[in-house]
C-alpha cells in the first residue's frame, strides 16, 4: 500500500491537485453501475476521496508499528478501503487479495466476540487450560528447534531479497508491479500512478458483405462480456471474477493495434467463427450464421451520460463519438500470411453454409 501511495504522489499531477477521482470512475478498466453515479458526485467529494486515499496509503501502513490497538485500526481501515474499492469498480481479484494480509492485524482478543463465551464454550475451555498451569513451559523438542531455524533462515532470506524492493520504493524513479527475483518471493506493488483522462474503446465490427466499399455493406458490432460497447447496456458487476480479454481491450484502446498483435489473432478467429473466441464474447452477431467476410476495429470516445439528461432518458449509460478507424477491414486472406509468419494456426472459415 505504501508503494501504491508513493507511485501516486510521484506520478500524475492530478494526485497532487486532488482531482484524479474526477476521472477515475469513468476511465477505470471496467466500470460497474455504482461508478456511474459516483462519477457525478460534487467536486468536493472527489477531493475528499483523493485525500483519504493518500492518508490510507501513505500514513496508515505505519500504524502496524504503533502498538496493538493501532495495528487493529490499520487492519480495519485497510479492509474498509478495499471493500469501498470493490463496490466502486471491477478491479478483479486485486482488492480481495489485498485484504488478506490485513487480516493478520486482528488478534484473538479482537476476534473473541465471534466465539461463544458461555460455560463449556471455546473461550471458557481456553481460559481453564491457561489457569491450570500458567507458568508451565512446553518441553523443547528437536522438531521445535528445526522449525525455529527454518523460520529464522526464511526471515533472513526475505530481508535480503527485500533490499532492492525498499530501494525501489525510495527511488524517485519507482517502478510499479515488478518482481526482483526469479522465484518472485518479493515484489513491489503500485496502482494507478497515472490516471486516464478520457475513455476510448475499440469496437470490433463484422460484415457479411463481400465488398466492404459497397454502400449497402452492413457492419454489426461484437459485444464483450463487460467492457463498454452498446451505449444502452448497463455497466456490469463482476468482481472478483477477471475478464482478462475485456481488460486487455482497455489497454489496447490507448495504444495501436501494431503494439497489440493479439488483437489480429482474435480477428482471425472471429473471421472463422471460432468457438473458443466466441465464448469470450457476450454477443456474436454471426451466431448461427456463416462467419463474417470482413472484420474491422473502430475507435470511439466514451463518456458517461448525465443522469436526468437527454441521453439517460433514452436509456443510454454512455455517450460515444467515433474517433476514426483503429484498424482497417481485414479478411481471412489478408491475415493468412500474418498468421503463418508467427506460427499461429489459421482457422479456416466456411461460407458455404451457416453453422449448425
C-alpha positions in Angstrom: 0.0 0.0 0.0 2.9 2.3 0.7 4.2 1.6 -2.7 0.9 2.4 -4.3 0.8 5.7 -2.4 4.3 6.7 -3.3 3.8 6.0 -7.0 0.7 8.3 -7.0 2.4 11.3 -5.5 5.4 10.9 -7.8 3.1 10.2 -10.8 0.2 12.0 -12.3 -0.2 15.7 -11.4 -3.8 15.1 -10.7 -2.9 13.2 -7.5 -1.2 16.3 -6.2 -4.0 18.6 -7.4 -6.5 16.3 -5.7 -8.7 15.9 -8.8 -7.8 12.4 -10.1 -11.1 11.0 -8.8 -12.9 13.4 -11.2 -11.8 11.0 -14.0 -11.2 7.6 -12.3 -14.7 6.2 -12.2 -15.4 6.9 -15.8 -12.0 5.8 -17.2 -11.1 2.8 -14.9 -10.7 -0.5 -16.8 -14.2 -1.9 -16.4 -16.6 0.4 -14.5 -19.6 -1.0 -12.6 -23.1 0.5 -12.1 -22.1 2.4 -8.9 -19.2 4.0 -10.7 -21.7 5.7 -12.9 -23.3 7.5 -10.0 -20.1 8.2 -8.1 -18.7 9.9 -11.2 -21.4 12.6 -11.0 -20.9 13.5 -7.3 -19.8 17.0 -6.4 -16.1 18.1 -6.8 -15.6 18.4 -3.1 -16.5 14.7 -2.6 -13.8 13.7 -5.1 -11.2 15.9 -3.4 -12.1 14.2 -0.1 -11.7 10.8 -1.7 -8.2 11.7 -3.0 -7.1 12.9 0.4 -8.4 9.8 2.0 -6.5 7.6 -0.5 -3.3 9.4 0.3 -3.9 9.0 4.1 -4.7 5.3 3.8 -1.7 4.5 1.5 1.0 6.8 2.9 0.3 7.0 6.6 -1.9 4.1 7.7 0.7 1.4 6.9 2.9 2.8 9.7 0.1 2.1 12.2 1.5 -1.5 12.2 4.4 -0.4 14.3 2.5 1.7 16.9 1.1 -1.0 19.2 -1.7 -3.5 19.2 -4.7 -1.0 19.0 -3.2 0.9 16.1 -2.4 -2.3 14.3 -6.1 -3.3 14.7 -7.1 0.1 13.4 -4.7 -0.4 10.4 -6.4 -3.7 9.6 -9.9 -2.2 9.9 -9.1 0.8 7.7 -7.4 -1.2 5.0 -10.3 -3.8 4.8 -12.8 -0.9 4.7 -10.8 0.8 1.9 -10.7 -2.4 -0.2 -14.4 -3.0 0.3 -15.1 0.5 -1.0 -12.9 -0.1 -4.0 -14.7 -3.5 -4.6 -18.0 -1.7 -4.5 -17.0 1.1 -6.9 -15.2 -0.8 -9.6 -14.4 -4.2 -11.2 -10.8 -4.3 -10.2 -10.9 -8.1 -10.4 -9.3 -10.1 -7.5 -6.8 -7.4 -6.8 -8.7 -5.9 -3.8 -9.7 -9.2 -2.4 -6.1 -10.3 -2.3 -5.1 -7.0 -0.7 -7.5 -7.7 2.2 -5.7 -11.0 3.1 -2.6 -9.6 4.8 -4.6 -7.1 6.7 -6.5 -9.9 8.5 -3.3 -10.7 10.4 -3.9 -7.4 12.3 -6.9 -8.9 14.2 -5.6 -10.9 17.2 -7.6 -13.3 19.4 -8.8 -10.6 21.7 -10.2 -8.7 18.7 -12.0 -11.6 17.2 -13.1 -13.1 20.5 -16.7 -11.9 20.1 -17.1 -14.3 17.2 -16.9 -17.3 19.6 -19.3 -18.5 22.3 -18.3 -17.4 25.8 -20.7 -19.3 28.0 -19.8 -22.3 30.3 -18.2 -25.0 28.2 -17.7 -22.7 25.3 -14.4 -22.4 23.4 -13.3 -19.3 25.3 -14.2 -20.9 28.6 -12.2 -24.0 27.9 -9.1 -22.0 26.8 -9.3 -19.9 30.0 -9.4 -23.1 32.1 -6.4 -24.5 30.3 -4.5 -21.3 31.0 -5.4 -21.3 34.7 -4.3 -25.0 35.2 -0.6 -24.2 35.0 0.1 -20.7 33.8 3.9 -21.0 34.4 4.4 -24.3 32.6 6.8 -24.2 29.6 6.5 -26.9 26.9 9.4 -29.2 26.6 11.7 -28.1 23.8 12.0 -30.9 21.2 14.1 -31.4 18.1 11.3 -30.6 15.8 10.7 -27.2 17.5 14.4 -26.3 17.1 14.3 -27.2 13.4 11.2 -25.1 12.9 12.7 -22.1 14.6 15.9 -22.5 12.5 13.9 -22.6 9.2 11.8 -19.6 10.3 14.9 -17.6 11.0 16.6 -18.6 7.7 13.4 -17.6 5.8 13.3 -14.3 7.6 16.9 -13.6 6.7 16.3 -14.6 3.1 13.2 -12.4 2.7 15.1 -9.4 4.4 18.0 -9.8 2.0 15.8 -10.1 -1.1 13.8 -7.1 0.0 16.7 -4.7 -0.2 16.1 -3.9 -3.9 12.4 -3.6 -3.2 13.0 -1.0 -0.5 15.5 0.9 -2.7 12.9 1.0 -5.4 10.3 2.5 -3.1 12.8 5.2 -2.0 13.8 5.9 -5.6 12.4 8.9 -7.4 12.0 6.5 -10.4 10.0 4.0 -8.6 8.8 1.1 -10.8 5.3 -0.4 -10.3 4.4 -4.1 -10.1 7.9 -5.5 -10.6 9.4 -8.8 -9.3 13.0 -8.8 -8.1 13.9 -12.5 -8.1 13.3 -15.5 -10.3 11.2 -17.1 -7.6 9.1 -14.0 -7.2 9.3 -14.2 -3.4 9.4 -10.4 -3.1 8.0 -7.7 -5.4 6.9 -4.1 -5.5 3.2 -3.1 -5.8 1.7 0.1 -7.2 -1.6 1.0 -8.8 -2.9 4.0 -10.7 0.2 6.1 -10.7 -1.3 7.8 -13.8 -5.0 8.3 -14.5 -6.5 8.2 -18.0 -8.4 11.5 -18.5 -10.7 10.3 -21.2 -12.1 6.9 -22.1 -11.5 5.4 -25.6 -12.7 2.0 -26.7 -12.0 -0.3 -29.6 -15.3 -1.7 -31.1 -14.9 -4.7 -33.3 -17.4 -5.0 -36.2 -18.0 -7.6 -38.8 -19.8 -7.7 -42.1 -21.1 -10.5 -44.4 -20.7 -8.2 -47.4 -18.2 -9.4 -50.0 -17.4 -5.8 -50.8 -16.5 -3.5 -47.9 -16.8 -0.4 -50.1 -20.3 -1.2 -51.2 -22.9 1.3 -49.9 -25.1 -1.5 -48.7 -22.4 -3.1 -46.5 -23.9 -3.6 -43.0 -21.4 -3.6 -40.1 -22.5 -5.4 -36.9 -20.9 -4.9 -33.5 -19.4 -7.6 -31.4 -20.1 -7.2 -27.7 -17.7 -8.1 -24.9 -18.9 -9.5 -21.6 -18.2 -6.5 -19.5 -16.3 -3.7 -21.2 -18.4 -0.7 -22.6 -19.8 -1.3 -26.1 -23.5 -0.7 -26.7 -24.2 2.7 -25.0 -27.6 1.3 -23.7 -26.0 -1.6 -21.9 -25.8 -1.2 -18.2 -22.2 -1.4 -16.7 -21.7 -4.9 -15.3 -20.6 -6.1 -11.8 -18.1 -9.0 -11.9 -15.6 -8.6 -9.1 -13.8 -10.8 -8.1 -14.0 -12.5 -11.5 -11.5 -11.4 -14.0 -12.5 -10.9 -17.7 -8.9 -10.7 -19.0 -9.9 -10.0 -22.6 -12.0 -7.1 -21.5 -9.1 -5.7 -19.5 -6.7 -6.1 -22.4 -9.1 -4.3 -24.7 -9.0 -1.3 -22.3 -5.2 -1.1 -22.6 -5.3 -1.6 -26.4 -7.6 1.4 -26.8 -4.9 3.8 -25.9 -2.2 2.0 -27.9 -2.1 0.9 -31.5 -3.0 -2.5 -32.9 0.6 -2.8 -34.0 1.5 -2.8 -30.3 -1.1 -5.5 -29.6 -0.7 -8.3 -32.1 -3.1 -10.5 -30.2 -6.0 -8.3 -31.5 -5.3 -9.5 -35.0 -5.1 -13.1 -33.7 -8.5 -12.5 -32.2 -9.8 -11.1 -35.5 -8.6 -14.1 -37.4 -10.6 -16.4 -35.1 -13.7 -14.2 -35.4 -13.4 -14.4 -39.2 -13.8 -18.2 -38.7 -16.5 -18.1 -36.0 -14.0 -19.9 -33.8 -16.0 -21.4 -30.8 -13.3 -20.6 -28.2 -13.1 -17.0 -29.3 -16.9 -16.7 -29.4 -17.0 -18.0 -25.8 -15.1 -14.8 -24.7 -17.9 -12.6 -26.0 -21.3 -11.6 -24.8 -22.7 -11.1 -28.3 -21.6 -12.6 -31.6 -23.8 -11.1 -34.3 -22.9 -14.0 -36.6 -24.0 -16.7 -34.2 -25.8 -19.4 -36.1 -24.8 -17.8 -39.4 -21.9 -18.0 -41.8 -18.8 -16.2 -40.4 -18.2 -12.6 -41.4 -16.1 -11.9 -44.5 -14.5 -8.8 -43.0 -13.8 -7.6 -39.5 -12.6 -4.1 -38.6 -11.8 -2.1 -35.5 -13.4 1.3 -34.9 -12.1 3.8 -32.3 -14.6 5.6 -30.1 -14.5 8.1 -27.3 -16.9 7.2 -24.4 -18.3 9.4 -21.6 -20.9 8.6 -19.0 -24.3 10.1 -19.8 -25.6 12.7 -17.4 -28.4 11.4 -15.0 -31.6 13.1 -15.9 -30.2 14.3 -19.3 -31.4 13.5 -22.8 -29.1 10.5 -23.4 -30.0 9.0 -20.0 -33.7 9.5 -20.8 -33.1 7.4 -24.0 -31.7 4.6 -21.8 -28.1 5.3 -22.5 -25.5 4.8 -19.9 -22.8 6.0 -22.2 -22.4 8.7 -24.9 -19.9 7.8 -27.6 -18.4 9.5 -30.5 -16.4 7.9 -33.3 -12.7 9.0 -33.5 -11.8 7.0 -36.6 -10.6 3.6 -37.7 -8.5 1.5 -35.3 -7.5 -1.0 -37.9 -8.9 -1.4 -41.5 -11.2 -4.1 -42.7 -9.4 -7.4 -42.7 -10.4 -10.7 -44.4 -9.1 -14.2 -43.8 -6.9 -13.9 -46.9 -5.3 -10.7 -45.5 -4.3 -12.5 -42.3 -3.2 -15.8 -43.8 0.5 -14.8 -44.3 0.4 -12.9 -41.0 -0.6 -16.0 -39.1 1.9 -18.2 -40.9 4.8 -15.8 -40.1 4.1 -16.1 -36.4 3.4 -19.8 -36.3 -0.2 -19.4 -35.4 -2.7 -22.0 -36.6 -5.0 -20.3 -39.1 -8.7 -21.3 -38.6 -10.5 -21.7 -41.9 -13.9 -20.0 -42.3 -16.7 -21.8 -44.2 -19.0 -19.6 -46.1 -20.8 -22.4 -47.9 -23.4 -22.9 -45.1 -24.4 -21.4 -41.9 -23.0 -23.0 -38.7 -25.3 -25.7 -37.3 
